[in-house]
Amino acid sequence: MGVDRKILDSHAVKRLKTRLNALLDEYLLHDGWGHLEMDMKILSRHQKEVVIRAGREYRFVVDFQNAQAAGTAVQSQNVAPFGKGNET
């Protein structure tokens, strides 16, 4: 029914939160207006794809496991953002 909250401590989720916080800070400090959009979709193998659009696109794939799902948790993956916002 719920999701294991330990997943929120994974490296991939921390990268996602760091990027989202940095983008929000940029918009708050900007003199004009901004548009921030986030889409999330469920992938196979207990993963979610999160795409953040903020002038650039940032793509993250993070693991999640429904508490009702059987088996062990999948290891977290680091997926680099794509588009003009590529990072190393």
GROMACS elastic network, one bead per residue, 0.5 to 0.9 nm:
[ bonds ]
;  ai    aj funct       b0    kb
    1    66     6  0.66027   500
    1    67     6  0.57208   500
    1    68     6  0.59398   500
    2     5     6  0.86866   500
    2    65     6  0.87756   500
    2    66     6  0.60805   500
    2    67     6  0.53825   500
    2    68     6  0.77359   500
    3     6     6  0.87037   500
    3     7     6  0.81286   500
    3    64     6  0.70772   500
    3    65     6  0.60129   500
    3    67     6  0.53273   500
    3    68     6  0.86359   500
    4     7     6  0.60905   500
    4     8     6  0.82518   500
    4    64     6  0.75948   500
    4    65     6  0.65799   500
    4    66     6  0.70321   500
    4    67     6  0.62620   500
    5     8     6  0.56033   500
    5     9     6  0.77669   500
    6     9     6  0.55144   500
    6    10     6  0.73107   500
    7    10     6  0.53622   500
    7    13     6  0.75929   500
    7    62     6  0.86759   500
    7    63     6  0.70408   500
    7    64     6  0.62885   500
    7    65     6  0.80574   500
    7    73     6  0.89212   500
    7    76     6  0.85858   500
    8    11     6  0.85772   500
    8    12     6  0.88258   500
    8    13     6  0.59160   500
    8    14     6  0.73760   500
    8    64     6  0.87212   500
    9    12     6  0.84657   500
    9    13     6  0.66803   500
    9    14     6  0.65733   500
   10    13     6  0.53845   500
   10    14     6  0.62706   500
   10    15     6  0.87569   500
   10    62     6  0.83497   500
   10    63     6  0.83358   500
   10    75     6  0.88093   500
   10    76     6  0.64636   500
   11    14     6  0.50955   500
   11    15     6  0.62369   500
   11    16     6  0.87019   500
   11    62     6  0.89591   500
   11    76     6  0.69199   500
   11    77     6  0.81589   500
   11    78     6  0.76912   500
   12    15     6  0.51371   500
   12    16     6  0.62887   500
   12    17     6  0.87714   500
   12    60     6  0.74120   500
   12    61     6  0.73342   500
   12    62     6  0.57704   500
   12    63     6  0.80738   500
   12    76     6  0.61786   500
   12    77     6  0.62843   500
   12    78     6  0.55813   500
   12    79     6  0.79222   500
   13    17     6  0.61791   500
   13    18     6  0.85194   500
   13    60     6  0.84000   500
   13    61     6  0.86028   500
   13    62     6  0.61914   500
   13    63     6  0.82977   500
   13    76     6  0.85404   500
   14    17     6  0.51389   500
   14    18     6  0.60575   500
   14    19     6  0.86232   500
   15    18     6  0.50840   500
   15    19     6  0.62104   500
   15    20     6  0.86187   500
   15    60     6  0.84928   500
   15    78     6  0.85634   500
   16    19     6  0.52682   500
   16    20     6  0.61977   500
   16    21     6  0.86305   500
   16    50     6  0.83225   500
   16    58     6  0.89374   500
   16    59     6  0.87555   500
   16    60     6  0.66812   500
   16    62     6  0.85756   500
   17    20     6  0.50618   500
   17    21     6  0.60309   500
   17    22     6  0.84923   500
   18    21     6  0.52050   500
   18    22     6  0.61259   500
   18    23     6  0.86566   500
   19    22     6  0.50895   500
   19    23     6  0.61734   500
   19    24     6  0.86072   500
   19    52     6  0.89789   500
   19    58     6  0.84768   500
   20    23     6  0.51979   500
   20    24     6  0.61943   500
   20    25     6  0.86259   500
   20    52     6  0.77795   500
   21    24     6  0.51052   500
   21    25     6  0.61427   500
   21    26     6  0.86422   500
   22    25     6  0.50892   500
   22    26     6  0.62270   500
   22    27     6  0.87679   500
   23    26     6  0.50397   500
   23    27     6  0.63178   500
   23    28     6  0.86724   500
   23    36     6  0.81914   500
   23    54     6  0.74537   500
   24    27     6  0.51620   500
   24    28     6  0.61694   500
   24    29     6  0.86577   500
   24    36     6  0.80890   500
   25    28     6  0.51084   500
   25    29     6  0.61920   500
   25    30     6  0.85166   500
   26    29     6  0.52930   500
   26    30     6  0.60236   500
   27    30     6  0.50296   500
   27    31     6  0.82652   500
   27    32     6  0.82504   500
   27    33     6  0.73649   500
   27    34     6  0.60905   500
   27    35     6  0.83992   500
   27    36     6  0.86056   500
   28    31     6  0.81615   500
   28    33     6  0.89011   500
   28    34     6  0.88565   500
   29    32     6  0.89198   500
   30    33     6  0.72482   500
   30    34     6  0.81527   500
   34    54     6  0.76849   500
   34    55     6  0.84577   500
   35    53     6  0.80116   500
   35    54     6  0.60208   500
   35    55     6  0.76086   500
   36    52     6  0.73208   500
   36    53     6  0.58824   500
   36    55     6  0.80062   500
   37    51     6  0.81830   500
   37    52     6  0.57600   500
   37    53     6  0.50382   500
   37    54     6  0.64976   500
   38    50     6  0.69507   500
   38    51     6  0.56258   500
   38    53     6  0.61914   500
   38    54     6  0.87073   500
   39    49     6  0.80611   500
   39    50     6  0.57389   500
   39    51     6  0.52281   500
   39    52     6  0.65711   500
   39    53     6  0.83857   500
   40    48     6  0.66176   500
   40    49     6  0.56032   500
   40    51     6  0.64548   500
   40    52     6  0.88313   500
   41    47     6  0.87245   500
   41    48     6  0.55808   500
   41    49     6  0.53840   500
   41    50     6  0.67557   500
   41    51     6  0.88315   500
   42    46     6  0.76451   500
   42    47     6  0.61646   500
   42    49     6  0.64005   500
   42    50     6  0.89853   500
   43    46     6  0.67175   500
   43    47     6  0.51424   500
   43    48     6  0.53077   500
   43    49     6  0.66418   500
   43    61     6  0.87639   500
   44    47     6  0.60542   500
   44    48     6  0.81170   500
   45    63     6  0.83099   500
   45    64     6  0.88662   500
   45    65     6  0.87959   500
   45    74     6  0.76527   500
   46    62     6  0.86702   500
   46    63     6  0.58632   500
   46    64     6  0.52929   500
   46    65     6  0.54364   500
   46    66     6  0.77513   500
   46    69     6  0.89625   500
   46    73     6  0.81680   500
   46    74     6  0.72130   500
   47    61     6  0.65627   500
   47    62     6  0.55616   500
   47    64     6  0.55158   500
   47    65     6  0.77690   500
   47    74     6  0.83809   500
   47    76     6  0.89684   500
   48    60     6  0.81958   500
   48    61     6  0.56079   500
   48    62     6  0.53717   500
   48    63     6  0.62301   500
   48    64     6  0.69976   500
   49    59     6  0.70733   500
   49    60     6  0.57595   500
   49    62     6  0.64959   500
   49    63     6  0.88810   500
   50    58     6  0.81121   500
   50    59     6  0.58085   500
   50    60     6  0.51217   500
   50    61     6  0.61889   500
   50    62     6  0.76473   500
   51    57     6  0.66537   500
   51    58     6  0.55945   500
   51    60     6  0.63880   500
   51    61     6  0.87365   500
   51    81     6  0.85096   500
   52    56     6  0.79863   500
   52    57     6  0.56367   500
   52    58     6  0.50921   500
   52    59     6  0.65105   500
   52    60     6  0.84425   500
   53    56     6  0.55834   500
   53    58     6  0.65178   500
   53    59     6  0.88729   500
   54    57     6  0.64646   500
   54    58     6  0.83123   500
   55    84     6  0.87970   500
   55    85     6  0.87041   500
   56    82     6  0.85857   500
   56    83     6  0.65869   500
   56    84     6  0.57330   500
   56    85     6  0.53163   500
   56    86     6  0.89039   500
   57    81     6  0.69703   500
   57    82     6  0.62757   500
   57    83     6  0.56240   500
   57    84     6  0.69346   500
   57    85     6  0.59966   500
   57    86     6  0.84712   500
   58    80     6  0.78173   500
   58    82     6  0.57643   500
   58    83     6  0.72266   500
   58    84     6  0.86997   500
   58    85     6  0.62899   500
   58    86     6  0.75694   500
   59    79     6  0.71696   500
   59    80     6  0.67210   500
   59    82     6  0.60565   500
   59    83     6  0.87577   500
   60    77     6  0.87733   500
   60    78     6  0.74246   500
   60    79     6  0.55602   500
   60    80     6  0.68015   500
   60    81     6  0.63567   500
   61    76     6  0.84073   500
   61    77     6  0.66834   500
   61    78     6  0.71030   500
   61    79     6  0.60476   500
   61    80     6  0.88985   500
   62    76     6  0.63374   500
   62    77     6  0.65281   500
   62    78     6  0.79037   500
   62    79     6  0.85592   500
   63    73     6  0.80720   500
   63    74     6  0.65469   500
   63    75     6  0.71793   500
   63    76     6  0.56609   500
   63    77     6  0.74439   500
   64    73     6  0.77061   500
   64    74     6  0.78733   500
   64    76     6  0.88902   500
   65    68     6  0.82289   500
   65    69     6  0.66553   500
   65    70     6  0.89265   500
   65    72     6  0.86437   500
   65    73     6  0.64124   500
   65    74     6  0.79829   500
   66    69     6  0.52496   500
   66    70     6  0.85762   500
   67    70     6  0.79522   500
   69    72     6  0.88368   500
   73    76     6  0.89119   500
   74    77     6  0.88897   500
   79    82     6  0.89690   500
   80    86     6  0.69276   500
   80    87     6  0.67205   500
   80    88     6  0.74431   500
   81    84     6  0.88127   500
   81    85     6  0.65323   500
   81    86     6  0.53397   500
   81    87     6  0.66257   500
   82    85     6  0.61464   500
   82    86     6  0.51982   500
   82    87     6  0.81958   500
   83    86     6  0.60336   500
